[in-house]
Amino acid sequence: MNRDQAYELMVGHTPSVSLQRHMLNVEAAMRAYARHWGEDEELYAVAGLLHDFDYELHPDEHPTWGVAFLREHTDTPPAVLDAIMGHAAYTGTPRESRLSRTLFAVDELTGLVQAAALVRPDRDVRQVELSSLKKRFRNRAFAAGVNRDEVEQGARELGVDLDEHMTRVLRAMQDMQPEPQPG
């Protein structure tokens, strides 16, 4: 499984553009962490792109359905499958690898960054500042669906300071290149 295959699978199973954007945001954050640690960027990217690919069509079975599908129909590396299971705390899957801990750590935070961008008049993530993101993080009424406890837990599991974590994810999303559009 490479990045292009993961992208095609994600788009094919995810009708919602906003959920596709979420997975692209997670991919960007995963790549940033892979580069930071000198790890396999492609492996991290695939995990980011596929972690929620089944959510829209199989919400009650997510991520178990997706992992079973990937195991049966693709050559997705076991490390990615473990990370996908581990990103959903309710599965009880231990996050034993750095890949698993990273996916868990960036998932919720990318949602907060995206929400912070969407309330800006220009809706441009490149204009979001860390100070604004931190203020919105403390305001639990803002983007109430973002689990702040999991964001903090994720940073602890990675062994990084929360501000450093927020900065890395924010910059990764600000540096994203747009996906080519069909047509």
DRENRO-914483 format. One line per field, with one value per residue (C-alpha): residue number from 1; x, y, z. Coordinates in nm, 3 decimals. Layout:
BEGIN
k	[NUM,...]
xx	[X,...]
yy	[Y,...]
zz	[Z,...]
END
This chain:
BEGIN
k	[1,2,3,4,5,6,7,8,9,10,11,12,13,14,15,16,17,18,19,20,21,22,23,24,25,26,27,28,29,30,31,32,33,34,35,36,37,38,39,40,41,42,43,44,45,46,47,48,49,50,51,52,53,54,55,56,57,58,59,60,61,62,63,64,65,66,67,68,69,70,71,72,73,74,75,76,77,78,79,80,81,82,83,84,85,86,87,88,89,90,91,92,93,94,95,96,97,98,99,100,101,102,103,104,105,106,107,108,109,110,111,112,113,114,115,116,117,118,119,120,121,122,123,124,125,126,127,128,129,130,131,132,133,134,135,136,137,138,139,140,141,142,143,144,145,146,147,148,149,150,151,152,153,154,155,156,157,158,159,160,161,162,163,164,165,166,167,168,169,170,171,172,173,174,175,176,177,178,179,180,181,182,183]
xx	[0.000,0.147,0.021,-0.153,-0.335,-0.437,-0.565,-0.775,-0.919,-0.998,-1.173,-1.363,-1.503,-1.556,-1.826,-1.789,-1.537,-1.499,-1.403,-1.164,-1.009,-0.974,-0.781,-0.559,-0.493,-0.402,-0.175,0.008,0.055,0.173,0.427,0.558,0.612,0.775,1.021,1.084,1.178,1.345,1.081,0.913,0.708,0.510,0.405,0.289,0.105,-0.083,-0.194,-0.319,-0.509,-0.677,-0.755,-1.117,-1.186,-1.464,-1.623,-1.891,-2.020,-1.969,-1.980,-2.097,-1.816,-1.537,-1.242,-1.287,-1.466,-1.196,-0.909,-1.078,-1.133,-0.772,-0.642,-0.850,-0.824,-0.490,-0.129,-0.153,0.135,0.037,0.186,-0.068,-0.354,-0.250,-0.228,-0.576,-0.720,-0.532,-0.647,-0.997,-0.956,-1.280,-1.129,-0.893,-0.608,-0.277,-0.067,0.271,0.446,0.541,0.324,0.019,0.084,0.131,-0.195,-0.383,-0.209,-0.275,-0.628,-0.829,-0.590,-0.626,-1.001,-0.937,-0.697,-0.947,-1.226,-1.004,-0.942,-1.310,-1.416,-1.168,-1.318,-1.071,-1.111,-0.736,-0.544,-0.224,-0.350,-0.419,-0.171,-0.062,-0.188,-0.536,-0.529,-0.431,-0.713,-0.964,-0.827,-0.903,-1.257,-1.432,-1.744,-1.545,-1.536,-1.697,-1.660,-1.281,-1.176,-0.924,-0.838,-0.731,-0.525,-0.341,-0.309,-0.172,0.099,0.193,0.210,0.441,0.652,0.616,0.511,0.153,0.264,0.529,0.267,0.019,0.289,0.401,0.045,-0.053,0.256,0.202,-0.151,-0.036,0.226,-0.016,-0.036,-0.387,-0.491,-0.531,-0.894,-1.053,-1.137]
yy	[0.000,0.332,0.687,0.702,0.375,0.491,0.820,0.645,0.405,0.692,0.898,0.593,0.512,0.866,1.073,1.371,1.632,1.750,1.402,1.366,1.700,1.571,1.266,1.485,1.707,1.403,1.284,1.618,1.605,1.244,1.334,1.620,1.387,1.121,1.381,1.509,1.162,1.040,0.770,0.632,0.923,0.710,0.469,0.757,0.916,0.595,0.564,0.922,0.881,0.556,0.598,0.711,0.585,0.355,0.600,0.745,0.418,0.202,0.436,0.170,-0.067,0.191,0.122,-0.255,-0.277,-0.073,-0.276,-0.603,-0.465,-0.349,-0.681,-0.878,-0.660,-0.477,-0.519,-0.252,-0.302,-0.448,-0.141,0.079,-0.155,-0.144,0.235,0.262,0.040,0.231,0.576,0.492,0.476,0.279,-0.024,-0.078,-0.143,-0.053,0.209,0.037,0.198,0.557,0.537,0.441,0.707,0.972,0.890,0.910,1.236,1.424,1.303,1.524,1.818,1.848,1.892,2.184,2.348,2.308,2.455,2.751,2.815,2.792,3.066,3.311,3.552,3.424,3.058,3.023,2.786,2.969,3.270,3.077,3.166,2.942,3.192,3.182,2.802,2.777,3.017,2.809,2.491,2.627,2.725,2.388,2.535,2.599,2.288,2.099,1.769,1.787,1.578,1.800,1.524,1.301,1.585,1.624,1.247,1.216,1.475,1.298,0.959,1.111,1.271,1.619,1.947,2.044,2.376,2.198,1.946,2.217,2.407,2.104,2.008,2.367,2.419,2.087,2.192,2.538,2.385,2.148,2.150,2.128,1.799,1.810,1.850,1.631,1.793]
zz	[0.000,-0.105,-0.063,-0.403,-0.341,0.007,-0.133,-0.399,-0.141,0.096,-0.171,-0.297,0.048,0.179,0.007,0.244,0.132,0.493,0.613,0.319,0.420,0.777,0.658,0.439,0.742,0.950,0.669,0.672,1.050,1.032,0.763,0.977,1.271,1.051,0.920,1.273,1.394,1.075,1.030,0.715,0.586,0.340,0.616,0.836,0.541,0.462,0.826,0.823,0.497,0.593,0.962,0.906,0.553,0.680,0.923,0.697,0.554,0.866,1.168,1.415,1.313,1.276,1.273,1.299,0.964,0.791,0.934,0.833,0.481,0.452,0.584,0.333,0.022,0.043,0.147,0.416,0.662,1.001,1.173,0.994,1.084,1.450,1.441,1.288,1.561,1.830,1.720,1.845,2.223,2.261,2.084,2.376,2.132,2.296,2.118,2.137,1.841,1.774,1.461,1.670,1.931,1.661,1.484,1.813,1.904,1.581,1.501,1.736,1.716,1.338,1.393,1.627,1.381,1.097,1.309,1.403,1.033,0.941,1.184,1.032,0.776,0.514,0.628,0.570,0.797,0.700,0.897,1.221,1.493,1.777,2.037,1.882,1.864,2.232,2.329,2.131,2.289,2.637,2.531,2.545,2.386,2.067,1.845,2.131,1.945,1.978,2.276,2.455,2.701,2.410,2.260,2.592,2.636,2.283,2.347,2.672,2.498,2.236,2.506,2.360,2.515,2.421,2.269,2.061,1.949,1.853,1.666,1.466,1.365,1.284,1.067,0.889,0.796,0.694,0.462,0.288,-0.088,-0.233,-0.390,-0.769,-0.866,-1.136,-1.463]
END
